[in-house]
Amino acid sequence: MMKPAAQMIHDYRKARGITQVHVGTRAGMTGQKVSAYETGLVRMPADEFLKIITDGFGVTPQIFFDDQLSENECMNAGKA
């Protein structure tokens, strides 16, 4: 099962010890906005999700989906 986008950015950010303010500044938004997205207080549009990933984290969005695909493949491997 794929994680919600908010959970993906939260987990990625926390695992790297990056603050919401740092991500927000790089992505052209406030740390409060990043927090609101992560907690689900505000619905995160796809373009903002991409901005956080590409500008805020400086990575390609593909890494978020490659991990999810690998997890799903492992979970479904024995079901064929």
C-alpha positions as CSV (number, residue, x, y, z in Angstrom):
1,M,0.0,0.0,0.0
2,M,1.3,3.4,-1.0
3,K,1.9,5.9,1.8
4,P,0.0,9.3,1.6
5,A,2.1,12.1,0.1
6,A,2.1,13.9,3.4
7,Q,3.6,10.9,5.2
8,M,6.2,10.5,2.5
9,I,7.5,14.0,2.8
10,H,7.4,13.8,6.6
11,D,9.3,10.6,6.8
12,Y,11.9,11.7,4.2
13,R,12.5,15.0,6.0
14,K,12.7,13.5,9.5
15,A,15.1,10.7,8.3
16,R,17.5,13.3,7.1
17,G,17.2,15.6,10.0
18,I,16.0,18.5,7.9
19,T,13.7,21.2,9.4
20,Q,10.4,22.2,7.9
21,V,11.7,25.8,7.8
22,H,14.7,24.7,5.7
23,V,12.5,22.7,3.3
24,G,10.0,25.5,3.1
25,T,12.7,28.2,2.4
26,R,14.2,26.1,-0.4
27,A,10.7,25.4,-1.9
28,G,9.6,29.0,-1.7
29,M,7.0,28.6,1.1
30,T,7.0,28.9,4.9
31,G,7.9,26.2,7.3
32,Q,4.3,26.5,8.7
33,K,2.9,25.6,5.2
34,V,5.2,22.5,5.1
35,S,3.9,21.6,8.6
36,A,0.3,22.0,7.6
37,Y,0.9,19.7,4.6
38,E,2.7,17.1,6.6
39,T,0.0,17.0,9.3
40,G,-2.8,17.0,6.8
41,L,-4.2,20.2,8.2
42,V,-4.2,21.5,4.6
43,R,-4.7,19.4,1.5
44,M,-1.4,19.4,-0.5
45,P,-1.8,20.0,-4.2
46,A,0.3,17.9,-6.6
47,D,2.4,20.9,-7.7
48,E,3.2,21.8,-4.1
49,F,4.2,18.1,-3.4
50,L,6.6,18.3,-6.4
51,K,8.0,21.7,-5.3
52,I,8.8,20.3,-1.9
53,I,10.5,17.2,-3.4
54,T,12.4,18.9,-6.2
55,D,13.2,22.3,-4.6
56,G,12.9,21.6,-0.9
57,F,14.7,18.3,-0.8
58,G,16.6,18.6,-4.1
59,V,15.7,15.1,-5.3
60,T,13.7,13.6,-8.1
61,P,10.1,12.5,-7.3
62,Q,10.9,9.0,-8.7
63,I,12.7,8.0,-5.5
64,F,9.5,8.2,-3.5
65,F,7.7,5.9,-5.9
66,D,10.6,3.5,-6.5
67,D,10.6,2.7,-2.8
68,Q,6.8,2.2,-2.8
69,L,7.0,-0.1,-5.9
70,S,9.7,-2.2,-4.3
71,E,7.7,-2.6,-1.1
72,N,4.6,-3.7,-3.1
73,E,6.6,-6.1,-5.2
74,C,8.0,-7.7,-2.1
75,M,4.6,-8.0,-0.5
76,N,3.0,-9.4,-3.7
77,A,5.9,-11.8,-4.6
78,G,4.3,-14.8,-3.0
79,K,0.8,-14.3,-4.2
80,A,1.3,-15.3,-7.9
